Amino acid sequence: MGLYTYEDNSILRTIIHWIVDIAVVVSFAWFLVFGYLNQTIINGHSMSPTLEADDICLIDRIAYSVGSPDRYDIVVFKREDSGQPNVKRVIGLPGETIQIISGSVYINGTQLVDESLDHISLSGIADNPVVLQDDEYFLLGDNADSSEDSRFANIGNVRRENIMGRVWFRISPVEEMGFIS
């Protein structure tokens, strides 16, 4: 009789272990999908050559829950004028003063040395100094001459609460799959 009870406990323990294992795997999968692996589709050519129209990318929504966007991060943000998600690169950080002079970006009066940001033909509102508040970022498209970004009044400075996450991995097209720098 003692042996029979031991077998029941063994089977019961095995079932409980399986249930716990399945619950852990489901919880981890839920965490990845809803917290880390959201995706976005790139619209237009404003982020070319880094990202092209119709590229599908994964968004890291957790990175900015524990930290803040850094200069050159590619982020997804919600536009205040339309509520639509948009993808751009962080150029100006909170507290900085941004200005575009003769096609070059200046931060706090010092020219930002970046070949991809030279020769911006339209400075928009950044023709005059743009002072960023403690929760604001200045975003530009990599293809600045074909980008609607922080230089335009309908987008302007992007508040931290509107930044949805960091674009970190391209999943489509498959031949371009990989991490985004």
C-alpha positions in Angstrom: 0.0 0.0 0.0 2.9 2.4 0.8 4.3 1.8 -2.7 0.9 2.6 -4.3 0.7 5.9 -2.4 4.3 6.8 -3.5 3.3 6.2 -7.2 0.3 8.5 -6.8 2.5 11.2 -5.4 5.0 10.7 -8.1 2.4 11.0 -10.8 0.8 14.0 -9.1 4.2 15.7 -8.7 5.0 15.0 -12.4 1.7 16.6 -13.4 2.3 19.6 -11.2 5.8 20.1 -12.6 4.4 20.0 -16.1 1.7 22.6 -15.2 4.3 24.9 -13.6 6.7 24.5 -16.6 3.9 25.3 -19.1 2.8 28.3 -17.1 6.4 29.6 -17.0 6.8 29.2 -20.8 3.5 30.8 -21.5 4.3 33.7 -19.2 7.7 34.2 -20.8 6.2 34.1 -24.3 3.6 36.6 -23.3 6.3 38.9 -21.9 8.3 38.7 -25.1 5.4 39.2 -27.5 3.7 42.0 -25.6 6.6 43.7 -23.9 9.5 43.3 -26.2 8.6 42.1 -29.7 6.0 44.5 -31.1 6.5 45.2 -34.7 6.1 48.2 -37.0 6.1 48.6 -40.8 8.2 51.5 -42.2 6.1 53.9 -44.3 7.8 56.0 -46.9 11.5 56.7 -47.6 12.3 59.1 -44.7 14.6 56.6 -43.0 16.4 55.5 -46.2 19.1 54.1 -46.5 18.9 52.6 -43.0 15.3 51.4 -43.3 13.3 51.3 -46.5 9.5 51.5 -47.2 7.6 48.4 -46.2 10.5 47.0 -44.0 9.1 45.2 -41.0 11.0 45.9 -37.8 10.7 44.8 -34.1 10.3 47.4 -31.4 11.8 47.2 -27.9 9.2 48.8 -25.7 11.0 47.8 -22.5 14.3 49.7 -23.1 12.8 53.1 -22.3 10.9 51.8 -19.3 14.2 51.5 -17.5 16.2 54.0 -19.5 16.0 57.0 -21.8 16.5 57.3 -25.6 20.1 58.0 -26.6 21.3 60.1 -29.5 21.1 58.2 -32.8 18.6 55.7 -31.5 15.9 54.9 -34.0 12.5 55.2 -32.3 8.8 54.7 -32.9 6.7 57.6 -31.6 3.1 58.5 -31.7 2.5 61.8 -33.6 0.4 64.3 -31.7 -1.3 65.6 -34.8 -2.6 62.3 -36.1 -1.9 59.7 -33.4 -0.2 57.5 -36.0 3.1 55.8 -35.2 6.2 57.2 -37.0 9.9 56.1 -37.1 12.7 58.6 -36.8 16.2 59.0 -35.3 16.9 60.8 -32.0 19.2 63.8 -32.6 18.5 66.2 -29.8 18.2 65.2 -26.1 16.3 66.9 -23.3 17.8 70.3 -22.3 19.8 70.8 -25.5 19.4 73.6 -28.0 19.2 72.4 -31.7 19.7 74.6 -34.7 20.3 73.8 -38.4 22.7 76.3 -40.0 23.8 76.1 -43.6 22.6 72.5 -43.8 24.4 71.2 -40.7 23.0 70.3 -37.3 24.3 72.2 -34.3 23.7 71.1 -30.7 24.3 73.7 -28.0 26.3 75.7 -30.6 28.6 72.8 -31.6 28.3 71.2 -35.0 27.2 67.6 -34.9 29.7 65.7 -37.0 27.7 63.1 -38.9 28.0 62.8 -42.7 24.5 61.5 -43.0 23.2 64.8 -41.4 25.2 67.2 -43.6 23.5 69.1 -46.4 20.0 69.3 -44.9 18.3 71.6 -47.4 15.3 72.6 -45.3 15.9 73.6 -41.7 12.2 74.4 -40.9 11.6 75.6 -37.4 15.3 74.7 -36.6 16.3 77.7 -38.7 16.1 79.4 -35.2 17.4 77.8 -32.0 15.0 75.1 -30.7 15.3 74.6 -27.0 14.3 71.1 -25.8 12.5 70.8 -22.4 13.3 68.2 -19.8 11.0 65.6 -21.5 11.5 66.5 -25.2 13.5 65.0 -28.1 14.4 66.3 -31.5 14.0 63.7 -34.2 15.1 63.6 -37.8 14.7 61.1 -40.6 17.9 59.6 -42.1 16.8 60.9 -45.5 16.2 64.4 -44.1 15.3 66.0 -47.5 12.4 63.5 -47.7 11.3 63.4 -44.1 8.6 65.1 -42.1 10.2 65.3 -38.6 10.9 67.6 -35.7 11.8 70.4 -38.2 8.1 70.8 -39.0 5.6 72.5 -36.6 3.0 69.7 -37.0 5.5 67.3 -35.4 7.9 69.5 -33.5 9.7 68.4 -30.4 8.6 64.9 -29.4 7.7 64.4 -25.7 9.1 61.3 -24.0 5.6 60.0 -23.3 5.0 59.8 -27.0 8.0 57.6 -27.7 6.7 54.0 -27.9 10.0 52.2 -28.2 13.3 51.6 -29.9 13.5 49.9 -33.3 16.2 47.2 -32.9 15.7 44.4 -35.5 14.6 44.1 -39.1 12.7 40.9 -39.9 11.6 41.7 -43.4 12.8 41.6 -46.1 14.5 38.4 -45.2 17.7 39.2 -47.1 18.1 42.4 -45.0 17.2 40.7 -41.7 19.4 41.8 -38.8 20.1 44.2 -36.0 19.7 47.9 -36.7 22.4 50.3 -35.7 
